Amino acid sequence: MGFRGDTAIWSLVTFLVFLYVLSKLAWVPLNQALDQREARIRQDIAAAESNRIKSEALLREYESRLAKVQDEVKEILAEARRDAEHTRQDILSAAQREADATRQRALAEIRQAKDVALAELFDFVSTNVLQAAERVLRRQLSGDDHERLVREALAELNLRRN
């Protein structure tokens, strides 16, 4: 295997032709494909950055909405507490009015029963006084008779009370 000059020249010519053909047919499309890929990657990066910015904006918007909703919930709960307190006060007031009315009815019934009892007592006492007066008028009373009549009247009063 020795050095052959004509083979070396033809190998060099073939290599140069190969490089020329390769540069015209392969390098240009390969460079274009790489350039297109690079452009697509840059576009994807830009789109991703744009989506990130939009996502962050949406996140802030949702957080803002969530905060508003939480405020509304707090307001609704506070209003419900106020309504419950108002209802509680209404119920307590109604119960107090009803208790007062019941107490007034009971006092009226007690007064009426007292008046009836006093009327019965007055009738009883007046009857006994009349009977005692009749006895006194029929005869003259001594000190002993007077004490005896009082004891009898008290005994009758106790018997009727029981």
Steps between C-alpha positions, in 0.01 A plus 500: 500500500696776383419862435335555171472861390218457253286320755578773752397769249183316409424442865553871565281598203233251605517633853464860382209405271348313789539810724348721228203269447462453869510876560239563227273206576548417870648796687241753386198285593674387819578863596145602409359217712723600791403866457131407486539283809679783681224744397231254613677453834524878542130533416416222747708674767329833423157330503588327828608832650182664373292213644686531830422871514135432412486220757641727768246768407219242515632376833496853640149551362378173654665584828328839490166334426559248775575782744180677393302179542652449844405856591147437374482179703617688809240769434226241450600325823503830687156583361375154599635557852326838515175344376531217752563750781203707388282188487627398842410842637155479339442156654620621840278808477198290401570257785536791744171653379327163533645449849384850599153430362486168688614673817237770455229235445620314810497822704149577374385149594662539842328836550170349392545201733596740780191711436281188502667377820459841664136511395443151645685599817293819526180299455617248760604765751188708447281194545685408819483858627127505433456168679711621789300825513178302508629294792611813681171670445309202632680514830740708696860378473739465786881499462503123489226494239693747289814284505297186430332661196834614362646151538198344333520745211870429458438125516231530232732712292773235526256220416380679187855585389603132514 
